[in-house]
């Protein structure tokens, strides 16, 4: 049986960490099934020069045809329009060479390609929406609606968002919360009739994790001892951990405030950051009066992250609970839970808090006050941590890469069945 040709289109680069952790592994898994893949991505120069050989090797080994394009950064807006045009031209070239059965469109820029190819060539497509992108730009302060240009772009993409939902053969949401929000739009009189009448095919695939890479059983006692020695951490010290970048959404001041409450109850506690932004962390910690010997920051390769996570007693991430975050799935939650580490998170971000509560995977902060932090710290103090022994196993039910690939496969099959 001839494999179906899937064109995967992404405006993110495969040499970015996101591409290597949240795109390529899915495609590799799906390539083992009845699909062959072509892949268009837009690469940033620095990452491309550093990781292109790695990505080329992975694609070659798995019979994936990679078509990297250079990402255009300037001038703003016009550069994106230019890249979308190039994306479309490349898609047409690939289709002419080898007819495409489905276009898998990752996020909104790619969705415009799927929509146009459906109109021009009757090719079905999947809208892998990755969250409420236009609202994220506003909530994150990137698009100021007081600026008429950004307001126009926001309104344009909110209109396109509805069109994408109507036209796509299937939709992928990162969260159940995001899915329910989309379904609620169908009950609003202001929603276009075509969306209100459509039976939406929406599946939920959170940001998944390679559970073999993030496997606590693969980190030896000797490796842990080596890392503790290098970081001057005692075996019996409480280590609060954070992993990842500290950008627009992550609430570093509030996480440091939480640590100060923890430190009052547990004076030997340390805060370990696995991050490339050590200067930012240390500067803000100093401003808050946290001793520098209480802070550890390490930068490492993605392949080494699991070993450092294994040093955590508990982990933390606070994310601004904006409207757009209903559809957000933190990759770090999957990585931490896969390693069996209990998490401290805040409510109002995707399904994060619901997963923690349902699977007894840590503690949820309802609001960012010292009193609320103290409630969680008290709960931590009372815990002997044996209650969290099932976190790693439960993670596989939610975040395993194979499970995500299986849902993608079912979506592809339904789309293909519609074409018969």
N, C-alpha and C positions, 0 to 999 in steps of 0.2 A: 504493500500500500504506500502510495506516494505521500510524503509528509506535507502538511499544509504550511504555506509560507506566511509567517507572521512578520510584519515590519514593526519593530519597536522604536518609537520616536520619543526622544527625551531632550529637553533644553538644558538639563543638567549634564555635566561631564561624567564619563565613566572613569576618568582618572581622578575625579573628586572622591573623597571618602564616602560620600553618599552613594555614588554610582557603584563603588566597589562593594559596599555592604548591603544596599537596598535595591539594586537593579540586576547586576551581573549574576549574583547567586540564583535569583529566580529564573533568569533566562537559561542558565546552565541546567537547572533542575527540569525546566519545561522542555529543553532540547532532548532530554532522554525519552520523551514521549513522542507523540505523532506530529511534532512541529519542527520546522526549521526556521531559523531567525536571521533576519537582517536587522541591523541596529544603527540608527542615526543618533549622534550625540554632539553636543557643542562643548568643546574643551578649552579650558583656561590655560594659557601658555605655560605657566610655571608648573602646574600639576601634570600637564601633558608631557613636558620634557622629562619629568621625574618618573612618571609611572606608565608611560605609553607601552613600553616593552612588556610590562606585567600584564596589562590589559590585552595587548595583541596576542600574547601567549595563551591566555585564558580563552579568548575567542577562537583562536586557531584550534586548540585542543578540543573544543566543543562544537566545531563546525558552525560558528557564528560569524556572519559577514559584518564586520564593523566598518562603518562609514563615519569617521570622526570629522567634524567641521570645527574651525576656529571660532571661538566665542567672541563676539564684537561688543566691546564695553562702552565705547563712546562714538558719537554723542548720545546722551540718554534718549530713550524713546525711539529715535530714528534707528539706532543700532539694533534694537529688538525687531523693528519692522523689517530691517534688512535681513536679519538672521531667519526670521519666519519665511521670508521669500526664498532664501537659500534652502531652507528645510523642505519647502514645497517642491522646488526644482529637483532636489536630490531624491525625494520620494517618487516623482514622476520617472526619473531615470531608472531607479531600481525596479519599478513596476513594469517598465518597458522591457527590461532585461529578463525579469522573472516575475510573472504575475503574482500580485499580493492577494492573499485570501482574507486577512484581517490586519488592520492597523491598530496597534496598541499605543494609545496616546497618553503619555505621562504628563499630567497637568495641562494647564490652559493653553499655552502657546502651541503645544503639540496637538491639542484637540482641534484647533483651527485647521490643521492639516487634514485630520480625519474627516472633519465636516466637509471640507472642500473636495477631497478625493471621493467621498461618498456621492456628492452632487455631480462630479464630473465623470467618474468612472464606476459608480455603483459598488464601491468597496465598503463593506461594513467595518465598523470600528468600535473599540472599547475606550470609554472615558475613565481613565485611571486618575481621578481628580486630585488625590493627595491632600484634600482639605479645601477650605474656602480661601483660595489664593488671593483674590482681590480684597477681601476683608482683612486678610493678614497684612497686606501692604498698608492698609489704613490703620489698623489697630497697632501695628508696629511703628507708626510714625514715618513710614517711608513715603507714603502718598498723603500729603496734607490737602484735605478737601477744600480748604480755604483758597488753594491755588486752582484756578479754573481749568488748567490743563489736566491736573491730576484728577479733578472731579469728573471731567469728561472721560478720561481713561477708565476710572472706577465704574462709572455708569455704563460705559461700553462693555466692560467685561462682566458686569452683573447681568446685562442683557444676554451676552454670549453664553454665560453660565446656564441660563434657562434653555437656550437653544441647544447647547451641548447635551443637556439631560434629555431633551425631546428627541434629538437625532441619533444619539449613540445607541448601539445595539445592546450594550450593558454598561453598568457603572460600578466602579469600585470606590468605596469610602474607607478611610482609615479607622473609623470608629462607628459604633452603634449609635452614639450620641449624634454624630454628624448625619447618619442615615435617617434617624428620626426627625431631625431638623429639616432635611430635604423633603421627606414625606409630608411634613406639616405644611409646606408651601402649597401643596396641591389643594388644600382646604381654604386658601385665601382667594377672595374674589378678585384681587388685583393680579393674580397669577394668570398668565396666558392660558386660554382654553385648551390648547394642545397639550400642555403639561398637566393640567387638571384631569384630562381624560386619559392620559397615557398610563399604562400599567408598567411602572418603573421596575427594571431588573437591577437591583442594587445589592451587591455583596460587600461584606466587610472583611478587609484584610489589614490588620494592624502592621506597624513596622516590625518585621520578624527578625529572627536572630539565628545564626548558625549555632545550634545547641551543642555541636561537637567542638567548635572552637571555644565557646563559652561554657565549658564543662568543668565543674569544680573538682571532679575526680582526676583531671589531667594536670592539676597543679600540685606538685609534690611538696612534702613537708620541707625538704631541703631548699627548694626554690623559694618558698615563703620565708624561711629563715634568712636566706641570702638577701631578699628584698628588705626585710625588717632591719637587718644589720645596716644595709646601705642607706636607709632612711632614719636610722636611730629610733626605731619603734620597738618597745618591749612586747613580748608575746601576750602579756595579760592586759595591755592597754586597750581602752575603748577607742576605736577608730571610726569616726564619722567620715563617710566618703562621698565625693562628688566626682562624676566622670563626664567629660565632654567640654565643649566650648562654653563660654559665658558671653552670650550675645544679647540680642534684642529682648528675648523672652524670659531669660532665666534671672531670677530675683536674688542676686548675690547678697545685697545688704540684708535681706530678710533671712537668708540661710545662715549668714554670720551671726545675726541676732539669735537665731535658734541655737547655734553652737554655744553662745554665751550663757544661755539658760541651762544647756546641758552641762557646761563646764562647772557651773555652781553646784550641781548635784554630783558631778563626777570630775573632780579637779585634775585627774591625770589624763582626761580625754584629749585626743588629737583630732585635727581636721585635715584629711588627706585629699588633695585635688589631683586628679589625672587630667591635665589640661595644658594647653600651650600658652595660657594667659596668666602665668605666674605673677608677673609684675602687678597686674590689675588686682589680683587676689590679695597679695601681700600689702599693697598700698591701702586698700579699703579696710583690711583687717587692722592695720596700724591705726587708721583713723578712728576705728571703733574701740581702740584700746586693748585689742587682743594681742598677746605676746607672740612674737615671731617664732618662738620655739614651740608654739602650739599648732603652727601651720606647716604642712608639708605639701610641696607641689612637685609633680613629676610629669615630664613629657615623654611619651614613648610611641612606638609603632603600634598600629592596630592589633597586630598579632600578639603583642605583649600586654594588652589591656586587661585580659582575663586574669593574668597572674597578679597584677596590682589590685584588681577588684577583690581578689581572695583575701586581702589584708583587711577589708572593711568589716567592722562589726555590724554596722547598719549604714545605709546610704540615704542621701537626701537630694531632692530636686523640687524647687518651687518655681512655678511657671505662671506668668501673668494670666489670670483667668478671663481673658477677653472673649468676646462673642466668637471670633474666628477659631478659638482654641477648642470649641466643641468638636471640631473635626481633626484634632491634633493627636498623634500617637508618638510619644517620646521613644526614640530608639533605645535610649539608656534604660528604660524600664525593662525591656526585653532582655538586655544584656545583664542587668543586675539580678533579675529574677532567675535567669538561666544559671547564674552562679550561686543561687540559693541565698542571696543577700536580702534581708528585709528592707523595705523602702519607706521613707517618710516623704509624703507628697501632699500637695494641697488639692482641695476639691475644685471642680469646675473646669477641668482640662480633659477633654475627650472622655475616654472610659477609664482613665488612669486610677481614679479613686475607687470606682466600682470594682475594678479588678483586684485592687489591694484588699478591699473589704470582703469580697466574695471568696477569695482564695487565701485569706488569712496571711497576707504577704507583707504586713507592716502596719503603718499607722497613717491616718489622714488628718491633716491640719485644716480645720474649717475656716479659720481666719488668721490673719497675721498679727496676733497680739501676744504679749508675753504670757498672759494667762493661758492662752490656748497652747502655746509652746510647752508650758509647764505641765499641762495635762498629758501631753505626749511623752515628755521626759519622765514623768511619774510612771507611765505605763511601761516605758523601756526599763526603768529601774526595777520594776516588779517582775519582769520577764526573765526566764532562764534560757530563752531562745530555742528550746527544744520544740516549741510550738511551730517553728518555721521550717521544720525538717522536710516538708513536702513542697516547698516553694519551687525548687528546681524541676521537679516532676510536673507540677501544675503548669509551669511555664510552657512545657512542650504542648500542652493542650491548646494554648492560646497563641504562642509566638513562634512555634517551630516553622522553619523555612519550608519544609515539605508540605505542611498544612496550607501555607499561603499559596504555594505553587499549585496545589490540588484545586483550590478555589478558582485561581486564574484559569486552569484547564477547563473546569466546568463552565466558566463564563464563555470561553472560546467555543466550546462545543455547542452551547445554546445559540450563540451568534451564528455559527455555521449551519445549524439546523433551521434557523429562520430563513436562510438563503435557498433552501431546497424547494 
